[in-house]
Structure formats: structure tokens, C-alpha cells
Amino acid sequence: MDKITKDMTIMDVVNKYPQSIKVFFEHGLFCIGCNVAYRETVEQGATAHGIDVDGLMVKLNQALPLEAAKK
């Protein structure tokens, strides 16, 4: 099953699942255009910005296309 994990870089998530951008923005994580997003994990970015990592992970994975969630 495809799943977004905390250890993926922010840009890996965005590149594989463009719909994740909306979720990142809704949680106040606007690092998408930042160079750090290429090497910073979702967990590192969320923690650095005081965002609830577990809540973010739930929302990111809910945003996955239905086909990806079934794998």
C-alpha cells in the first residue's frame, strides 16, 4: 500500500502526490518552495513549525488517491 511516511522528504511527497500541497498549506507548512524541503522530512518540517506530526500524517494519507490507498 502506498503511504506517506514521516521519513519521506517534503518534496518527495509533493512530487509523488501533488494533492498533498493543499494539506501542507492547511497545516501552516509553506515550505514547498524552499530548498530545505528537498532534504527535510515531513516529521522534521512539522516539528520545526510546531505542527502536530500525527495529525498531519493522517490528513496527508487521507488525501491520497483512492488507487494509491488500495495498493
N, C-alpha and C positions, 0 to 999 in steps of 0.2 A: 504494500500500500504506500503510495506516495504520501509523504507527510512532511510538513515544515517542522524542523527541529531547532532547538535553541542554539546549536553549534554551527548552523549554516550562517554564512555571511549575509548581511542585509542585501547586498547586490545579487547574490546567488538566488535569494528568494524572489526579489523583484524581477530578475531576468527570466526565471522559470515560471513565475506566477505574477504577471503584471497587475492582476486584480488586487494583489496584496498592498499596493501603494495606497489605496484608499484606507485600508485598515491601519497601516503605519501612521498616516496623517490623522486619522480619527483618534489615535492614541497619543498624538503630540510628538511623534518621531518623524521629523522632517529631514533626516539625514540622507535621503535618496540621492541628492545631487552632490553630496560631499565625498571627497576622496577616501575618507575613513570608512565609508560604507563598503568599500571593496575588501577590507580586511577585518572589519569589526563584525562579530557575530550578533545575531538577534539579541541574545542574552546580554552581551556587553553593552550594546546600544541602549537597550531598555533600562538596564541598571544605571548607566551613566546619566540617563534623563529622568530617573525616578519613576519609571513606568513599571507597573505590575507585570512581570515577565509571564507568569502563568496565564493571566487574563489575556494578554496579547497573543500568546500561543493558541489559545482556544479560538480567538477571533480569526487569526490568520488561517488556521486549518479549516474553519467553517467557510472561509472564502474560496477554498479550493474548488475547482470544477468538479462536478459530480463524477466524471470519468476518472479523474485522478484519485479521488477518495475511495474508489472501488478497487484500485489496483492492489 
